[in-house]
Amino acid sequence: MTTVTDLYPTRGTTEVTVPRQDPVVWGSPDTPGPITTADLQSYERDGFLAVDQLITPDEVEVYRSELDRLVADPAIRLDERSIVEPKSKEIRSVFEVHRISEVFANLVRDPRVVGRARQILGSDVYVHQSRINVKPGFGASGFYWHSDFETWHAEDGLPNMRTVSVSIALTENHDTNGGLMIMPGSHRTFLGCAGATPKDNYKKSLQMQDAGTPSDEALTELAGEYGIRLFTGKAGSATWFDCNCMHGSGDNITPFPRSNVFIVFNSVENTAVDPFAAPVRRPEFIGARDFTPVR
C-alpha cells in the first residue's frame, strides 16, 4: 500500500498553522473554460469567485421546484442523506442530490458548472459531495467558521488542496438572511485544529460543528489579517471558493428563506485515501469513493 505524506496535520493535541503547500489554480493559462484570466487571478488571490448570474431565472425555478419536491418527500426525509435541524426538526440539508435527482445531476454536468471546476483544478473532476441546503426563515441555524479541507483531509482522506466548491443561490441572498461569509486570502494558511475526532463524528457535525472547529484566538487572528466578506446576490448567482477558505454563515432569523445547491468537485488526480485524522472514514454520501469523472 502506498504511503501518502500528510502535508496538513490536524486534530492533534494543539492547534497548528501550516502555509499552503499546493497551488490554488492548477490549470495552465491556456486551459479552456468560461473563467477569464483576470477572474482566475482574482480567485488565486482571494480564494473565491462570485458570478452574478450563473443560471437564468427560468432555470432557478426548475431547480427550486426540485428542491421543494425533495424536501417535501417523506421518503427523502427518512433517508440517512437528509439532515434535520436539531430544534425545529425541519430538513436542513439533503446530500448526494446529484444521485437522488436527475435534475441536479444535469446541473452538475452543465458546462457552466463543471467547466469552471476543470479550469480551476486543471484536470477531469468528480463530485466529492453534493447537497441542497435549506435555511427557512425564523431561526434556521448557521454553519460555524471552518475550513472544508480540514474536514475532508481529516475525515475523508483528501491528500491535497485540489478541490473547489460552488454554492448556487436558489433564493435571494440578502445581507440579513444568513449568507455565506469568507475570509479573503485565508485559503493560503491551513489551520490544523486541536482535539481528536470521535467515531461517527459526522452525525453530530452536520448539525453543529465540534471537532475541527478553530479556536476563538485563531479566528480573531485570521479575521484581523484577512477581513470578512459577506456574499449577497439574486437567485441564480453563484460563489466558487477554494476548499481551504475559512468560511461560515449566521443564523437566519428573518422571514426570508435562503436555499442553495452546493457542489464539491475534486480532481481525479487527488482521490481520497484513508482518513488522515479520524478512526473511520465518513459515509460515501458525504465523501465520495466513486471517482468517475463528470461527463
C-alpha positions as CSV (number, residue, x, y, z in Angstrom):
1,M,0.0,0.0,0.0
2,T,1.4,3.4,-1.0
3,T,2.1,5.8,1.9
4,V,0.7,9.3,1.4
5,T,2.6,12.1,3.1
6,D,0.4,14.2,5.4
7,L,1.1,17.8,4.4
8,Y,-1.5,19.2,6.7
9,P,-1.5,17.7,10.2
10,T,-4.7,18.3,12.2
11,R,-6.8,17.0,15.2
12,G,-3.7,16.7,17.4
13,T,-3.2,18.0,20.9
14,T,-2.6,21.6,19.9
15,E,-3.7,23.9,17.1
16,V,-1.2,24.5,14.3
17,T,-0.8,26.7,11.3
18,V,0.8,25.4,8.1
19,P,1.5,27.5,4.9
20,R,-0.4,26.2,1.9
21,Q,1.7,23.5,0.1
22,D,-0.4,23.3,-3.0
23,P,-1.3,25.6,-6.0
24,V,-4.6,27.5,-5.8
25,V,-5.2,27.4,-9.6
26,W,-3.9,24.1,-11.0
27,G,-4.8,24.7,-14.6
28,S,-2.4,26.4,-17.0
29,P,-3.2,29.8,-18.6
30,D,-4.4,28.1,-21.8
31,T,-6.7,25.6,-20.0
32,P,-10.1,26.1,-21.7
33,G,-13.1,27.2,-19.7
34,P,-15.5,30.0,-19.1
35,I,-13.4,31.9,-16.5
36,T,-11.4,34.9,-17.7
37,T,-7.7,35.3,-17.0
38,A,-8.5,38.3,-14.7
39,D,-11.1,36.3,-12.7
40,L,-8.7,33.4,-12.3
41,Q,-6.1,35.7,-10.9
42,S,-8.7,37.1,-8.5
43,Y,-9.6,33.6,-7.5
44,E,-6.0,32.8,-6.9
45,R,-5.5,35.9,-4.7
46,D,-8.8,35.8,-2.7
47,G,-9.8,32.1,-2.8
48,F,-13.2,32.8,-4.3
49,L,-15.0,34.0,-7.4
50,A,-18.5,35.4,-7.4
51,V,-20.7,35.1,-10.5
52,D,-23.7,37.4,-10.7
53,Q,-25.8,35.1,-12.8
54,L,-24.7,31.5,-13.4
55,I,-28.1,30.2,-14.2
56,T,-31.2,32.0,-15.6
57,P,-34.4,32.9,-13.7
58,D,-36.2,30.1,-15.6
59,E,-33.6,27.6,-14.5
60,V,-33.8,28.8,-11.0
61,E,-37.5,28.0,-10.9
62,V,-36.7,24.4,-12.2
63,Y,-34.1,23.8,-9.5
64,R,-36.1,25.4,-6.7
65,S,-39.2,23.3,-7.6
66,E,-37.0,20.2,-7.5
67,L,-35.6,21.3,-4.1
68,D,-39.1,21.8,-2.8
69,R,-40.2,18.4,-4.1
70,L,-37.2,16.7,-2.4
71,V,-37.8,18.4,1.0
72,A,-41.5,17.6,0.9
73,D,-40.9,13.9,0.1
74,P,-41.5,11.7,3.2
75,A,-39.1,9.1,1.8
76,I,-36.4,11.6,1.4
77,R,-36.9,12.8,5.0
78,L,-36.4,9.3,6.3
79,D,-33.3,8.8,4.2
80,E,-30.0,9.0,6.0
81,R,-28.8,11.5,3.5
82,S,-31.3,14.1,5.0
83,I,-30.1,16.2,7.9
84,V,-32.7,17.9,10.1
85,E,-32.5,21.0,12.3
86,P,-31.9,20.0,15.9
87,K,-34.6,22.3,17.2
88,S,-37.3,22.7,14.5
89,K,-36.8,19.2,13.1
90,E,-37.1,20.7,9.6
91,I,-34.8,19.4,6.8
92,R,-31.5,21.4,6.8
93,S,-29.6,19.6,4.0
94,V,-30.1,16.7,1.6
95,F,-26.8,15.1,0.5
96,E,-25.9,13.3,-2.7
97,V,-28.6,15.2,-4.7
98,H,-26.8,14.5,-8.0
99,R,-27.6,10.8,-7.4
100,I,-31.1,11.2,-6.0
101,S,-32.3,13.7,-8.6
102,E,-31.7,13.7,-12.4
103,V,-32.5,17.4,-12.4
104,F,-29.5,18.2,-10.1
105,A,-27.4,15.6,-12.0
106,N,-27.9,17.7,-15.1
107,L,-26.8,20.8,-13.2
108,V,-23.5,19.0,-12.2
109,R,-22.8,18.2,-15.9
110,D,-23.6,21.7,-17.1
111,P,-20.5,23.2,-18.9
112,R,-21.0,26.4,-17.0
113,V,-20.6,24.5,-13.8
114,V,-18.2,21.6,-14.4
115,G,-16.2,23.7,-16.9
116,R,-15.2,26.1,-14.3
117,A,-14.2,23.3,-11.9
118,R,-12.0,21.7,-14.6
119,Q,-10.4,25.0,-15.4
120,I,-9.5,25.8,-11.7
121,L,-8.3,22.2,-10.9
122,G,-6.5,21.6,-14.2
123,S,-7.9,18.1,-14.7
124,D,-11.0,16.0,-15.0
125,V,-13.1,16.2,-11.9
126,Y,-15.6,14.1,-9.9
127,V,-18.2,15.0,-7.3
128,H,-16.8,14.6,-3.9
129,Q,-20.0,15.9,-2.3
130,S,-23.3,17.5,-3.3
131,R,-26.2,18.7,-1.3
132,I,-29.1,21.2,-1.1
133,N,-29.1,23.5,1.9
134,V,-32.3,24.9,3.2
135,K,-32.4,27.9,5.5
136,P,-36.1,28.7,6.2
137,G,-36.9,31.9,7.9
138,F,-37.3,32.4,11.6
139,G,-34.5,30.6,13.2
140,A,-32.6,28.3,10.8
141,S,-29.2,27.8,12.3
142,G,-25.9,28.7,10.6
143,F,-22.7,26.9,10.0
144,Y,-19.8,27.9,12.3
145,W,-16.4,29.0,10.9
146,H,-14.4,26.2,9.4
147,S,-12.2,25.1,6.5
148,D,-13.9,22.4,4.4
149,F,-10.5,20.9,3.6
150,E,-9.6,20.4,7.2
151,T,-12.6,18.1,7.5
152,W,-12.2,16.5,4.1
153,H,-8.5,15.8,4.8
154,A,-9.0,14.6,8.4
155,E,-12.2,12.5,7.9
156,D,-12.4,11.8,4.2
157,G,-8.8,11.4,3.3
158,L,-8.3,14.0,0.6
159,P,-4.5,14.4,0.4
160,N,-4.1,17.8,-1.3
161,M,-5.9,21.1,-1.7
162,R,-7.2,20.3,-5.2
163,T,-10.9,20.7,-4.6
164,V,-13.3,23.5,-5.3
165,S,-16.9,24.2,-4.2
166,V,-19.7,26.1,-5.8
167,S,-22.8,27.5,-4.0
168,I,-25.6,28.4,-6.3
169,A,-28.3,30.5,-4.9
170,L,-31.9,29.4,-5.4
171,T,-33.3,32.3,-3.3
172,E,-32.0,35.8,-2.9
173,N,-29.1,36.1,-0.6
174,H,-29.7,39.3,1.4
175,D,-27.2,40.7,3.9
176,T,-29.5,39.7,6.7
177,N,-30.7,36.1,6.0
178,G,-27.6,34.0,7.0
179,G,-25.5,34.4,3.9
180,L,-22.0,32.9,3.2
181,M,-19.1,34.7,4.8
182,I,-15.5,34.1,3.7
183,M,-12.1,35.5,4.9
184,P,-10.4,36.6,1.7
185,G,-6.9,35.1,1.4
186,S,-7.4,32.7,4.3
187,H,-7.0,29.8,1.8
188,R,-3.2,30.3,1.9
189,T,-3.0,29.2,5.5
190,F,-4.0,25.8,6.8
191,L,-5.3,25.8,10.4
192,G,-4.9,22.4,11.9
193,C,-7.5,22.1,14.7
194,A,-6.9,20.6,18.2
195,G,-8.8,17.6,19.5
196,A,-9.3,14.0,18.4
197,T,-12.1,13.0,16.0
198,P,-14.8,11.0,17.7
199,K,-16.1,7.9,15.9
200,D,-19.2,8.8,13.7
201,N,-18.4,12.5,14.3
202,Y,-20.3,13.3,11.1
203,K,-23.6,12.6,12.7
204,K,-23.1,15.5,15.1
205,S,-21.0,17.8,12.9
206,L,-23.6,18.0,10.1
207,Q,-26.0,19.6,12.6
208,M,-23.5,21.5,14.7
209,Q,-19.7,21.6,14.2
210,D,-17.5,20.5,17.1
211,A,-14.4,18.5,16.1
212,G,-12.5,20.6,13.5
213,T,-13.6,23.9,15.0
214,P,-11.0,26.7,15.1
215,S,-10.3,28.4,18.4
216,D,-11.5,32.0,19.1
217,E,-7.9,33.1,19.2
218,A,-7.1,31.7,15.8
219,L,-10.3,33.1,14.2
220,T,-9.6,36.5,15.7
221,E,-6.1,36.5,14.2
222,L,-7.3,35.3,10.8
223,A,-10.1,37.8,10.6
224,G,-7.7,40.6,11.7
225,E,-5.3,39.6,8.9
226,Y,-7.8,38.9,6.1
227,G,-11.1,40.6,7.0
228,I,-14.5,39.1,6.3
229,R,-16.6,39.3,3.1
230,L,-20.3,38.7,3.1
231,F,-21.9,37.4,-0.2
232,T,-25.2,38.7,-1.4
233,G,-26.9,38.2,-4.7
234,K,-30.0,37.3,-6.6
235,A,-31.3,33.8,-7.1
236,G,-29.1,32.3,-9.9
237,S,-25.9,33.9,-8.6
238,A,-23.0,31.7,-7.5
239,T,-19.9,31.7,-5.4
240,W,-16.9,29.5,-6.2
241,F,-14.5,29.0,-3.4
242,D,-11.3,27.1,-2.6
243,C,-11.5,24.2,-0.3
244,N,-9.3,25.8,2.4
245,C,-11.2,29.1,2.7
246,M,-12.2,29.9,6.2
247,H,-15.9,30.4,5.9
248,G,-19.2,30.2,7.8
249,S,-22.7,31.6,7.9
250,G,-25.0,33.0,10.6
251,D,-28.5,32.1,11.7
252,N,-31.4,33.2,9.6
253,I,-33.8,34.9,11.9
254,T,-35.5,36.9,9.1
255,P,-38.7,35.9,7.3
256,F,-36.7,35.4,4.1
257,P,-35.6,31.8,3.3
258,R,-32.2,31.1,1.9
259,S,-31.7,27.9,-0.2
260,N,-28.8,26.9,-2.3
261,V,-27.3,24.0,-4.2
262,F,-23.8,23.1,-3.1
263,I,-21.4,21.0,-5.3
264,V,-17.9,20.0,-4.4
265,F,-15.6,19.0,-7.3
266,N,-12.3,17.2,-6.6
267,S,-9.6,16.4,-9.1
268,V,-9.4,12.8,-10.3
269,E,-5.7,13.2,-9.5
270,N,-6.5,13.8,-5.8
271,T,-8.7,10.9,-5.0
272,A,-9.4,10.0,-1.4
273,V,-7.2,7.7,0.7
274,D,-7.7,6.6,4.3
275,P,-8.6,9.4,6.7
276,F,-5.6,11.4,8.0
277,A,-7.1,12.1,11.4
278,A,-10.2,10.0,12.0
279,P,-10.8,6.4,13.2
280,V,-13.1,5.7,10.2
281,R,-14.0,7.5,7.0
282,R,-17.3,9.1,6.6
283,P,-20.1,7.5,4.6
284,E,-19.9,7.8,0.8
285,F,-22.9,10.1,0.5
286,I,-20.8,12.7,2.4
287,G,-17.4,11.9,1.0
288,A,-17.5,10.0,-2.3
289,R,-15.4,6.9,-3.1
290,D,-16.7,6.8,-6.7
291,F,-14.1,8.7,-8.6
292,T,-15.8,8.5,-12.0
293,P,-15.2,11.8,-13.9
294,V,-18.1,14.0,-14.6
295,R,-19.0,13.8,-18.3
